[in-house]
Amino acid sequence: MVGHSPPPFFKRGPAPLAKLVFFLVLSLALLVSDLKLRYLDAFRQGLSVLAYPLQMAAATPADFVRNASDYFASLVRLQIENKELKSKQLQGGERLLRLEQLEQENRHLRTLLEARERQPVKSTVAEIMYTAKDPFSRKVILDKGAQAGIEAGQAVVDDVGVVGQITRVFPMQSELTLLTDKDQAIPVMVVRSGLRAVLFGSGDGLMELRYLAANADVQPGDKIVTSGLDGVFLAGLPVATVARVERDQAQTFARIPCLPAAGVERFTHVLVLGHRESLPARPPEVEPVVGKLKGRKARPAKE
Amino acid sequence: MQPTNRSRRILLPVKMWFVYTTLFTALFLNYIPTGHLPAVPDFVALVLAFWCIREPLKIGIGAGFVFGLLTDIGVGAALGQHAFAYVLVAYAANELSRRVLWFTPVEQALHVLPLLFLSQVVMVIVRLMAGAEFPGWWMFFGSFVAAVLWIPLHYVLLLPQYQPTERDENRPI
């Protein structure tokens, strides 16, 4: 009886249960390191090179449908659109004429104030190819990638306002996370009151101003623009409009859902803004003077 | 092997290149950017379940893991999300294989439906734990569509293995 082992044709490698546990642990490890630690971007890049040809081939039907619908767009619609664009251009033209003069004036004033000049940024026009298929997030794929000089972290706008931010860059395409994605946050300012806050995507096509006190000075209809404090988005780009303000005495913070200003979920061409130039150095930490300011923290001066 | 274990028709042995071709075709179908269209079936899970039930000795958990990773890359999901689900599908399909093959295609589809449904539930749980938004109930409709697709798939994927019905007197098998 000793030394009896099953004949080789029954051998199937490790037991199925052992294999199952091994692969489950492996994929869990991948999940954690991708979602929580973000270690795997290089690995993903490598694999995406393999998947790219198949992806491109699979995107062709979507391209075809889009082109076909463009082709069959009725003449009437195009004429209406043309008229709208022309009137828009006329309206904008007048402002544009004044812009140069204003910029000149602004520059003068800023030099007078010894403030840093606002840098113009380089930008790239990109087209949205399709919506990423992952149903858990709100991402779209752009047709420009690392080869067009796009980097992760760049801000993306359309003609009305901020759309989102580039989160992953592949050689020929890049992934744009929309503002309405649940993981996306953007530092903003309420135009009317100058209140600074952070705007989060809430996942249902809306956004939410969070961590504002229940008595904060926010009203429905308030315009919200970027504050530029993050060094990614330029200051003053329109982001959203406050839809309503729900103040609940039981809660510390108000619930403030906002409507995105840009056509966050319906656009075809977007502008990828270049990185802002480096921010000025942080002001040196002010040593709290214990004797003079009793218990009050020394605040760094506002910009 | 037979189309089902009750059938009296003998099939030719499966060719592994055909198995992998169909898996890559399914991957291609998964890559088609349908956006957030509801009720799009997960083709890779379906074809993987099919081959894991038909050929439990030849294809299994390893293939599930690799094709899961490829799906993750292509659809922009979290790395390991589909891999996790497909590994479970492949294991369960391998284990169920000896039972499922006794049934007719329609009854087989009823066995596959909970498998695919559970794979989606697993993915939703994993992503929700990581803090993603809930995609909505319509998403689960995809596995019902996939289960319906099982019936035509059962014939299409076995086509290369069928033998001519007219017997050749000189070649009895």
Interface residues (C-beta under 8 A of the other chain):
Chain A: R12 P16 K19 L20 F23 L24 L26 S27 L28 A29 L30 L31 D34 L35 K36 L40 F43 R44 L47 S48 L50 A51 L54 Q55 A57 A58 A59 P61 A62 M129 Y130 T131 A132 K133 D134 P135 F136 S137 K139 I141 R168 E175 D181 K182 D183 G203 D204
Chain B: F24 L27 F28 L29 N30 Y31 I32 P33 T34 G35 H36 L57 G60 I61 G62 G64 F65 G68 L69 L70 I73 G74 V75 G76 A77 A78 L79 G80 Q81 A83 F84 V87 L88 Y91 N94 E95 V124 V126 R127 A130 G131 A132 E133 F134 P135 G136 M139
